[in-house]
Amino acid sequence: MASHQAMHETKKAQAKRALRSLAIGIAIPMTLNLVVIIFISSGYNKYNRLVKPFWYAPPLWFIHLATLGSSLFMGLASWLVWADGGFKDEPNALSLYIAQFTLSIMWEPLVLIVNAYWLASVSCFVNFVTLYLCYLRFRKVNPFAKDLAKPCLLWVGYLTLVSYKLIFL
C-alpha cells in the first residue's frame, strides 16, 4: 500500500513538472511577442496609413492575433519535441526553433518602425526556410508537433507575400 502511495506521489510530481515546463515553454514566446506588439506597434506608423485591401496588407489586429497564435503553436510544438527528448536526438532542432522565433518577432519592428519592407521580405523568407527546417526536425520526433508547425508555415508564407507587396506601395 505504501508503494502504491509513493508511486502516485511520484506521478503527481512528474505531472506538476510537466505542466510547469509546458507553461514556461508557451509563456516565454507569447510574452516576448506581446512585448513587441505593445511597445513596437502601439505608435503611429506608415503601415496604418496605407490604403490597401485586407488580403494585400491585413490590419494590425489581425497580424497581432495570427502572430500570437503562431507563437502559441510553435511554443507547444517545441515543448512536445523537448518532452519527447527531441532536442537531444535532433540537436539542430533547438537552434532552428530559436532562430525561427527570433526572425518571427523581427517583422513588426522592420515594417512598423524602420519601414524596411525589403528587409522584412528577406527576413520572412529566411524565417519560412527556418520554420520549414524546424518542421522537418519536429516530424522526426513528434507527429503532433509537426502538425502544429503547418499553420505557422502558412502564416509566415503569407507574411512573406505581404512584405513583398509592401515594397511596391
C-alpha positions in Angstrom: 0.0 0.0 0.0 2.8 2.4 0.8 4.5 1.6 -2.5 1.3 2.5 -4.4 1.1 5.8 -2.5 4.7 6.6 -3.2 4.2 5.8 -6.9 1.1 8.0 -7.0 3.1 10.9 -5.4 5.9 10.4 -7.9 3.4 10.6 -10.9 1.8 13.6 -9.4 5.1 15.4 -9.0 6.0 14.5 -12.6 2.7 15.9 -13.9 3.3 19.1 -12.0 6.8 19.5 -13.5 5.4 18.7 -17.0 2.7 21.4 -16.6 5.2 23.9 -15.3 7.5 23.3 -18.2 4.6 23.5 -20.6 3.5 26.8 -19.2 7.1 28.2 -19.4 7.5 26.8 -22.9 4.4 28.7 -24.1 4.6 31.7 -21.9 8.1 32.9 -22.9 7.5 33.2 -26.6 4.0 34.6 -26.1 5.2 37.2 -23.6 8.0 38.3 -25.9 5.6 38.6 -28.8 3.2 40.6 -26.6 6.1 42.9 -25.6 6.9 43.5 -29.3 3.2 44.1 -30.1 2.7 46.5 -27.2 5.9 48.5 -27.5 6.6 48.4 -31.2 3.3 48.7 -32.9 1.4 50.9 -30.5 2.6 54.1 -32.1 1.5 55.8 -35.2 3.3 54.4 -38.3 3.2 54.4 -42.1 1.6 50.9 -42.2 -1.6 52.2 -40.6 -1.9 54.9 -43.3 -1.6 52.6 -46.2 -4.7 52.2 -48.4 -4.9 48.6 -49.2 -7.3 45.7 -49.4 -7.4 43.2 -46.5 -5.6 40.4 -48.4 -2.9 42.8 -49.6 -1.8 44.0 -46.2 -4.1 43.0 -43.3 -4.9 45.2 -40.4 -2.5 45.1 -37.5 -5.0 43.5 -35.1 -5.2 40.5 -37.5 -1.4 40.4 -37.7 -1.1 40.5 -33.9 -3.7 37.8 -33.4 -2.1 35.5 -36.0 1.4 36.1 -34.7 0.3 35.2 -31.2 -1.4 32.1 -32.5 1.7 31.1 -34.4 3.8 31.7 -31.3 1.4 29.5 -29.2 1.6 26.7 -31.8 5.3 26.8 -32.1 5.8 27.0 -28.3 3.6 24.0 -27.9 5.3 22.1 -30.7 8.8 22.9 -29.3 7.6 21.7 -25.9 6.3 18.4 -27.3 9.7 17.9 -29.0 11.5 18.7 -25.8 9.3 16.4 -23.8 10.0 13.6 -26.2 13.7 14.2 -25.9 13.9 15.5 -29.4 16.4 18.3 -28.7 18.9 15.6 -27.7 18.1 13.4 -30.7 17.8 16.3 -33.2 20.5 18.8 -31.9 19.7 21.4 -34.7 16.0 21.5 -33.7 16.5 23.8 -30.7 18.8 26.3 -32.6 16.3 26.3 -35.5 13.4 27.0 -33.2 15.3 29.9 -31.5 16.3 31.3 -34.9 12.7 30.9 -36.2 11.3 32.6 -33.1 13.8 35.5 -33.3 13.0 36.0 -37.0 9.3 36.0 -36.3 9.4 38.8 -33.8 11.5 41.0 -36.2 8.8 41.5 -38.7 6.9 44.2 -36.8 9.9 46.4 -36.0 11.1 46.1 -39.6 7.7 47.1 -41.0 6.3 49.4 -38.4 9.3 51.3 -37.2 12.1 51.1 -39.8 9.7 50.8 -42.9 12.3 48.4 -44.4 9.8 46.4 -46.4 12.6 44.7 -48.5 14.4 43.6 -45.3 11.1 42.4 -43.8 10.5 40.4 -47.0 14.0 38.8 -46.8 13.6 38.2 -43.1 10.2 36.5 -43.7 11.7 34.3 -46.4 14.6 33.2 -44.2 12.0 32.7 -41.4 10.0 30.5 -43.7 13.0 28.3 -44.6 14.0 28.1 -40.9 10.5 27.2 -39.9 10.4 24.5 -42.6 13.6 23.0 -41.3 12.0 23.0 -37.8 9.0 21.2 -39.3 11.3 18.6 -40.8 13.2 18.1 -37.5 10.0 18.1 -35.4 8.2 15.5 -37.6 11.1 13.0 -36.8 10.3 13.4 -33.1 6.6 14.0 -32.6 3.9 13.9 -35.4 1.7 16.3 -33.5 4.5 18.9 -33.2 4.9 18.6 -36.9 1.2 19.3 -37.4 1.3 22.4 -35.1 4.1 23.8 -37.3 1.9 23.6 -40.5 -0.3 26.6 -39.8 2.8 28.6 -38.8 4.3 27.8 -42.2 1.2 29.2 -43.9 1.3 32.3 -41.8 4.9 33.1 -42.4 4.4 32.3 -46.1 1.5 34.8 -46.2 3.6 37.4 -44.3 6.4 36.9 -46.8 4.0 37.8 -49.6 2.6 40.8 -47.7 6.1 42.0 -47.1 7.0 41.7 -50.8 3.8 43.5 -51.8 4.6 46.4 -49.3 7.9 47.1 -51.2 5.8 48.3 -54.2 3.4 50.6 -52.3 
